[in-house]
Amino acid sequence: MPQTLFRKVWDLHSMRMLPNGQTQLYVGLHLIHEVTSPQAFDELHARGWPVAAPGRTFATVDHIVPTGLQVRPFEDAMAETMTSALERNCHRHGIPLFDLSSGLQGIVHVIGPELGLTQPGMTICCGDSHTSTHGAFGAIAFGIGTSQVRDVLASQTLALSPMKVRRIEVNGRLAPGVFAKDVILTIIGRLGVKGGTGYAYEYAGDAVDRMSMDERMTLCNMSIEGGARAGYVNPDDTTFDYLRGRKFVPSGDAFDRACAWWRGMASDADATYDDRVVLDAAAIEPTVTWGINPGQSIGVSGRIPRPADTSGADRTSIQEAVDFMGWQAGQEISGTKIDVAFVGSCTNGRLSDLREAAKIARGRKVAGHVRALVVPGSQAVRAAAEREGLHEVFRAAGFDWRGAGCSMCLAMNPDRLEGREICASTSNRNFKGRQGSPTGRTLLMSPAMVAAAAIAGEVVDVRRWEASQ
Ligand code: SF4
């Protein structure tokens, strides 16, 4: 019977049906970091349990580590405590840790793929919502809470209910200046932040087929912002070309055999889906969030919605967002003055993202009133960018060039907004307070759009700049 990739991976990893109707699912790869693991390890130790599969568990430091001065002990006592705890726990259980001295450290969803730990057909989990990123490789990957981190450490399994599968086809060509970030913001805007509840999203269509792995990761990364716990792209030659030669990927004949198996994990052509949605890529424009969740977005040529034009719950949430952000209903988003520009995060902190931002920044200057920072997603991304001279482009333009980490995505570290600052950000969440200030405001957009906003000092349509390259 024809099957989706989701069903094939789920069935291969199912160990047994539990009395409550959930499935006990084997976890192929468990990624851990310094913030959601200390308590899980404490609970494990309190029960005297070992880690079930240290060889399938990998650690990095990303959330709380500073991206400026990365000298130990960290100035922030909490960062030092959490990092030290991870080091102790990894040492005790024989778990590989990619720390600041490794040259391989970075955001957990950047280094997994980069090292080739993330592979098609796997089940992957991590104590971070944006684990859906790894689905770009044809894996079923999802975020888990701290108590589930404990469960996976203890058993390498998880109790889960199966998801339905919605196929989202994006067909046609994206216009110059329009990127995967604009696609996913458009999808979430159309289906809503809760539209994916109970679903895994399968992204397909010729626009997705043409995307690089970096772009597919951006797409899958934000599945969770649309309510879908997992999102994936079927593995193809683009996937295999990315994986070839990476540290944890088999080589030689074993790689060829792996590719054949991976290819077979893709959804069958005549698989049935619980739902299908089709989008026209050519109709997508550079997209900017105007509100306080990632579904509240408009094209850069659009206007802030008027609460009076809607009714019910929508009206309440639009009014709340308009009030918090300080908009005049109906005003254009283009021309909105920004204070901070942030290029980074597991959504858009990869080399291709930095290249797109650098294309815009080259030979230009950041506006005098804007604080602009570029934070590579990993030490490897940083090193590759420096080999290409991108750091010089950014520094010459007035961007701060930082060490790898989550930085201003969630501001658990010194990178944060102050007061009512408005930030043009390549990250994934624009919730109230997400970037460190309870009153700070976040406008999500693509790296090219953030770079253009940094230079103009306000939200601008990057398509005009792209045309002048
Ligand atoms: S960059 Fe943001 S979303 Fe990604 S892992 Fe770090 S905190 Fe989580």
Boltz pocket constraint, residues with backbone or C-beta under 6 A from the ligand:
constraints:
  - pocket:
      binder: B
      contacts: [[A, 62], [A, 63], [A, 107], [A, 108], [A, 109], [A, 128], [A, 129], [A, 130], [A, 345], [A, 346], [A, 347], [A, 405], [A, 406], [A, 409], [A, 410], [A, 428]]
      max_distance: 6.0
